């Protein structure tokens, strides 16, 4: 619900709605994300730290290593279209920025 509202606000389809697209994207992230939606949440303004996961304790080097590993993994034919693997890669990429 929150993700859909965020996307509608971003598209300008809900004038006068309280809260920005980023606000509703963060609320959607806080309520847990479905596989395959992380890239949408990030594009709408949610931060990697808003997403569920264990990124907060990672050092920059550990984040880099995991990102490289995930990047290699999603290039494998058996994993390429797995929404959870793509979400993990998206989250790690955003956490490095």
SVG drawing of the C-alpha trace seen along z (x, -y; Angstrom):
<svg xmlns="http://www.w3.org/2000/svg" viewBox="-5 -20 43 42">
<polyline fill="none" stroke="black" stroke-width="0.4" points="0.0,0.0 2.7,-2.5 4.9,-1.6 2.0,-2.1 1.1,-5.4 4.7,-6.5 4.8,-5.6 1.5,-7.5 2.8,-10.6 6.1,-10.4 4.1,-10.2 2.0,-13.3 -1.2,-11.3 -2.2,-12.1 -2.1,-15.9 -2.5,-17.2 -1.5,-13.9 0.3,-14.5 3.9,-13.3 6.4,-12.9 7.2,-9.9 10.3,-9.4 8.3,-9.5 6.0,-6.8 8.8,-4.7 10.5,-4.8 7.2,-3.7 7.0,-0.9 10.5,0.2 9.8,0.1 6.9,2.4 9.0,4.9 9.5,5.3 8.4,8.0 11.0,9.7 11.7,7.6 10.6,4.3 13.9,3.0 15.0,1.2 11.6,-0.6 11.9,-1.7 15.5,-3.0 14.4,-4.9 11.6,-6.6 14.0,-7.8 14.3,-5.1 17.8,-4.7 19.6,-1.4 19.5,-1.8 15.7,-2.0 15.5,1.5 15.5,4.6 18.8,6.4 22.0,6.2 23.8,3.5 24.3,1.1 27.1,3.1 29.1,3.7 32.4,1.9 32.8,0.3 35.2,3.0 32.7,5.8 29.9,4.0 32.2,3.8 33.1,7.5 29.5,8.5 28.5,6.3 31.1,7.8 30.0,11.3 26.4,10.5 27.1,8.9 28.9,12.0 26.1,14.1 23.3,12.3 25.1,12.8 24.7,16.5 21.9,17.9 20.2,19.7 20.2,16.5 19.8,13.7 16.0,13.4 15.7,14.3 14.1,11.2 15.7,11.7 19.2,11.9 18.6,8.7 17.2,7.0 20.3,7.8 22.5,6.5 20.4,3.3 20.5,2.7 24.3,3.3 24.9,1.0 22.9,-1.8 24.6,-1.4 27.9,-2.2 26.7,-5.5"/>
</svg>
